[in-house]
Amino acid sequence: MGQSHAKIIFFGEHSVVYGQPAICLPVSKIKTSVTITAVNTGQTIQSRYFTGKLSAMPDSQTGIQLLIRTILTELKQEATPFAMQIESAIPAERGMGSSAATAIAIIRAFFHFFEEPLSHSELLRLADVSEQYIHGNPSGLDAATTSSRFPIWFVRGRRPQTIPIKQNAFLVIADTGILGQTGLAVQYVKNRLAQDPQAELAIEHLGQNAKQARICLANGDANTLGHLMNDTQKNLAMLGVSHPLIDQYIKLALDSGALGAKLTGGGMGGCLIVLVNNQTHAQKIATVLQQNGAVQTWTEPLRSLKHKGDQR
């Protein structure tokens, strides 16, 4: 078996593409599991999207098929029969790292199945095989976070760092039910940068907010963190990657006393995150959002985490 989990981008959406830092948090309670069983013949996949032979996977699953074939080739196991079952509680196309989590769990499962050692760098290299196919030019942030048990400080082209958090605050994650449009959003921001000088300033502000947020997380300053979230949302909205329903839910959360709220991920749909002081308040806001149409909510504590190295 191989496992992974969801992620959320706390700070750094879109600006991370242009060299600014991002803070990404693992969401350990929302998991993806892959089980590989030895069989006599055939290579089969069972998942929520496809059930059948590896060779018959549809075009929409080409990235995963390519990853599996790459792993089998590198391990010299191309002809080995197996049955794979993929189970995921991560909603797809919501900015929570569904495709990267699937890749991470598949890689871990195969290396356990064949009893081969797996370094963290090799794990990320292989995950990039499917992520490159699916997303075109991914930053690597999703794979780094869905494979880590600790918060990530991420700058494109550099080794991800785990960061300490001194917080007793809580996050509410809310799914709008609207598919995110990461590819479209990334292209939209790229076009804005080519035409509007204000867009470049927004990218710089997003990077500065991420840097200040890291300090707030280390110091336990939840109030300033909330302000940074609100300012980040304003910059993301200015770049054109928010959504009317996200804006509506953010207003509801702030009117209900949240410290801050913003979209998470590529935007134009997907999920939002809300910062509150305690679990009781988190449950209250989760209920308000659900009553107003959010299809699912999760609460996640920002507990103190010790700085540790990357986990395999």
Secondary structure as UniProt FT lines:
FT   STRAND          2..11
FT   TURN            13..14
FT   HELIX           15..18
FT   STRAND          22..38
FT   STRAND          43..46
FT   STRAND          51..53
FT   HELIX           54..56
FT   HELIX           59..61
FT   HELIX           62..74
FT   TURN            75..76
FT   TURN            78..79
FT   STRAND          82..88
FT   TURN            92..93
FT   HELIX           98..113
FT   TURN            114..115
FT   HELIX           120..135
FT   HELIX           141..146
FT   STRAND          152..154
FT   TURN            156..157
FT   STRAND          161..162
FT   STRAND          170..175
FT   HELIX           182..195
FT   HELIX           197..219
FT   HELIX           222..238
FT   TURN            239..240
FT   HELIX           244..255
FT   TURN            256..257
FT   STRAND          260..264
FT   STRAND          271..276
FT   HELIX           279..291
FT   TURN            292..293
FT   STRAND          296..301
//
